[in-house]
Structure formats: C-alpha cells, structure tokens
Amino acid sequence: MNSTTESRSHGVKQGMVSCKATWKALLGMSFTHFPLILPGVHPLVAPLVMFRLKRRGFSNCRVEVSGSGLVVYADR
C-alpha cells in the first residue's frame, strides 16, 4: 500500500474530505439536534445544507467549516 492510498483510507482522521460522508450528509441528514457535526463533509456542500434547513422551516441557520468537516447550527 502506498502513501497516497493510506492517506485516502484515513482521510477523515487527517482532516480531509470524504465523498461517502458528503453524500451521506446530503441524502440522510437528520435534523433532530443542533449543533450537528458532519465530519469529512466537503465545504462546498454548506450552501446545500443551508437550503435544506430553510426549506424545512429552520431559522437562524449557520454552517461553519471546521478542521474535520462542517458544524451546523439552526433554530426552529
């Protein structure tokens, strides 16, 4: 196993984004508790997360990019 493959398999631990985590956040996001931590999610997904929150009636929405992914804040 070379170093590139090893870094991809441990990407979430090293602060890299994961395609699987990004798709999971987009398709199966639960809005039960906040702040919601989405590890390994790509920062470009933040506007889509905000759109889904607003469409579901949340207000005071904010998405912050952290070293390990996204942190989502919202109120009902």
URWOFEN-V202164 format. One record per residue. N is the residue number from 1. RES is the residue in one small letter. D_LAST is the distance of its C-alpha to the last C-alpha in Angstrom with 1 decimal. Layout:
BEGIN
n=N res=RES d_last=D_LAST
n=N res=RES d_last=D_LAST
END
This chain:
BEGIN
n=1 res=m d_last=47.6
n=2 res=n d_last=47.4
n=3 res=s d_last=45.1
n=4 res=t d_last=43.0
n=5 res=t d_last=42.3
n=6 res=e d_last=41.5
n=7 res=s d_last=39.0
n=8 res=r d_last=37.2
n=9 res=s d_last=37.0
n=10 res=h d_last=35.6
n=11 res=g d_last=33.4
n=12 res=v d_last=30.1
n=13 res=k d_last=31.9
n=14 res=q d_last=33.5
n=15 res=g d_last=30.3
n=16 res=m d_last=31.1
n=17 res=v d_last=28.9
n=18 res=s d_last=29.2
n=19 res=c d_last=29.2
n=20 res=k d_last=28.3
n=21 res=a d_last=25.2
n=22 res=t d_last=24.1
n=23 res=w d_last=24.6
n=24 res=k d_last=22.9
n=25 res=a d_last=19.7
n=26 res=l d_last=19.9
n=27 res=l d_last=20.7
n=28 res=g d_last=19.3
n=29 res=m d_last=16.1
n=30 res=s d_last=14.0
n=31 res=f d_last=10.2
n=32 res=t d_last=10.5
n=33 res=h d_last=10.6
n=34 res=f d_last=10.5
n=35 res=p d_last=12.7
n=36 res=l d_last=14.0
n=37 res=i d_last=17.7
n=38 res=l d_last=19.5
n=39 res=p d_last=23.2
n=40 res=g d_last=25.8
n=41 res=v d_last=23.6
n=42 res=h d_last=25.2
n=43 res=p d_last=23.7
n=44 res=l d_last=24.2
n=45 res=v d_last=21.4
n=46 res=a d_last=18.7
n=47 res=p d_last=18.5
n=48 res=l d_last=18.2
n=49 res=v d_last=15.3
n=50 res=m d_last=13.5
n=51 res=f d_last=14.6
n=52 res=r d_last=13.3
n=53 res=l d_last=9.7
n=54 res=k d_last=10.0
n=55 res=r d_last=11.8
n=56 res=r d_last=9.3
n=57 res=g d_last=6.8
n=58 res=f d_last=4.8
n=59 res=s d_last=6.0
n=60 res=n d_last=8.3
n=61 res=c d_last=9.5
n=62 res=r d_last=12.8
n=63 res=v d_last=15.4
n=64 res=e d_last=18.5
n=65 res=v d_last=21.8
n=66 res=s d_last=23.4
n=67 res=g d_last=26.9
n=68 res=s d_last=26.0
n=69 res=g d_last=23.3
n=70 res=l d_last=19.7
n=71 res=v d_last=16.9
n=72 res=v d_last=13.3
n=73 res=y d_last=10.6
n=74 res=a d_last=6.9
n=75 res=d d_last=3.8
n=76 res=r d_last=0.0
END
